[in-house]
Amino acid sequence: MSRQEFDLGVGDHLRPVDVDLPAGVYRVVGTPGDDITLLRVGDAEGQRVYTGDVRRVPRERLDGFDAAENPDENRSVASAAASRLEGFAWEVRMIGQAMRANPLRGAVVVTLVLVGVFGEGRLPGPEWLFAAMGVAGGLGVAYVGYRGP
């Protein structure tokens, strides 16, 4: 069944049938204007792959695609958990590198998090202040990680 008949949205999955693209499963990651932006997320057998292969396809070529299953749905629980842990470890490394690159910013953020989490009952101040410091520290970690080294 051709996907051209449907209203295509971000997150839908397609498989090229009559289009000059490598075999596999593609996730719709953008629908700007007259093009559809696709990211190859599965191999020809429908197994999850990490390719970084991004393609733009004109909407009029969508008749060369069929609907496809999300390759993330056929992963085992262990594989999905390992992938999440790997992603978390990568985030921690990136935040650590950013904090080492700017130690003053890193020290302020770590202090905010620690005081926000462990300060209530140990330091003087109202409960809302420690909650606000914890939130500010969490946002600071995100900011430092986003800004990078």
KAQUIPE-V403797 format. One record per residue. SS is DSSP state (~ for helix, > for strand, _ for the rest). PHI is phi as a letter, one per 30 degrees, with the letter a starting at -180 (* if undefined). D_LAST is the distance of its C-alpha to the last C-alpha in Angstrom with 2 decimals. Layout:
ss-><SS & SS>
phi-><PHI & PHI>
d_last-><D_LAST & D_LAST>
This chain:
ss-><_ & > & ~ & ~ & ~ & _ & _ & _ & _ & _ & _ & _ & > & > & > & > & _ & _ & _ & _ & _ & _ & _ & _ & > & > & > & > & > & > & _ & _ & _ & _ & > & > & > & > & > & > & > & > & _ & _ & _ & _ & _ & > & _ & _ & _ & _ & _ & > & > & > & > & > & ~ & ~ & ~ & ~ & ~ & ~ & > & > & > & _ & _ & _ & ~ & ~ & ~ & ~ & _ & _ & ~ & ~ & ~ & ~ & ~ & ~ & ~ & ~ & ~ & ~ & ~ & ~ & ~ & ~ & ~ & ~ & ~ & ~ & ~ & ~ & ~ & ~ & ~ & ~ & ~ & _ & ~ & ~ & ~ & ~ & ~ & ~ & ~ & ~ & ~ & ~ & ~ & ~ & ~ & ~ & ~ & ~ & _ & > & _ & _ & > & _ & _ & _ & ~ & ~ & ~ & ~ & ~ & ~ & ~ & ~ & ~ & ~ & ~ & ~ & ~ & ~ & ~ & ~ & ~ & ~ & ~ & ~ & ~ & _ & _>
phi-><* & d & d & d & d & c & d & d & b & e & j & d & b & b & b & d & c & b & b & d & b & e & d & l & c & c & c & d & c & a & b & d & h & c & c & c & c & b & c & d & b & b & d & d & d & i & d & d & b & c & c & i & d & c & b & c & b & d & e & d & c & d & d & d & b & c & d & b & d & d & d & d & d & c & d & d & d & d & d & d & d & d & d & d & d & d & d & d & d & d & d & d & d & d & d & d & d & d & d & d & d & b & d & d & d & d & d & d & d & d & d & e & d & d & d & d & d & c & d & d & i & c & b & d & k & d & e & d & d & d & d & d & d & d & d & d & d & d & d & d & d & d & d & d & d & d & d & i & d>
d_last-><48.12 & 46.18 & 43.12 & 44.28 & 46.71 & 43.97 & 41.51 & 38.25 & 35.18 & 31.54 & 31.57 & 34.91 & 35.37 & 37.36 & 38.83 & 39.87 & 43.61 & 44.70 & 41.50 & 40.02 & 36.88 & 36.08 & 37.80 & 35.84 & 34.81 & 32.71 & 31.13 & 31.41 & 27.96 & 29.14 & 32.47 & 31.97 & 35.27 & 37.47 & 34.97 & 33.63 & 30.16 & 30.30 & 27.92 & 29.71 & 29.32 & 32.49 & 34.52 & 38.18 & 39.32 & 37.14 & 34.78 & 31.09 & 28.85 & 25.21 & 25.58 & 23.27 & 26.55 & 26.78 & 30.10 & 31.79 & 35.45 & 38.01 & 39.70 & 43.06 & 41.99 & 41.42 & 44.96 & 43.72 & 41.72 & 42.91 & 41.38 & 39.44 & 38.50 & 34.94 & 33.89 & 31.91 & 35.28 & 36.71 & 34.11 & 35.24 & 33.97 & 32.62 & 30.70 & 29.24 & 28.29 & 26.68 & 24.63 & 23.46 & 22.58 & 20.67 & 18.63 & 18.07 & 17.02 & 14.44 & 13.05 & 13.14 & 11.31 & 8.36 & 8.50 & 9.12 & 6.23 & 4.04 & 7.23 & 7.68 & 5.08 & 7.07 & 10.27 & 12.46 & 10.90 & 10.76 & 14.33 & 15.60 & 14.62 & 16.11 & 19.09 & 19.77 & 19.83 & 22.03 & 24.36 & 24.68 & 25.59 & 27.63 & 28.73 & 31.67 & 34.87 & 33.29 & 32.30 & 34.42 & 33.65 & 34.54 & 33.39 & 31.70 & 29.40 & 27.97 & 27.67 & 25.84 & 23.42 & 22.79 & 22.19 & 19.93 & 17.89 & 17.77 & 16.72 & 14.03 & 12.66 & 12.91 & 11.27 & 8.17 & 8.22 & 9.16 & 6.79 & 3.81 & 0.00>
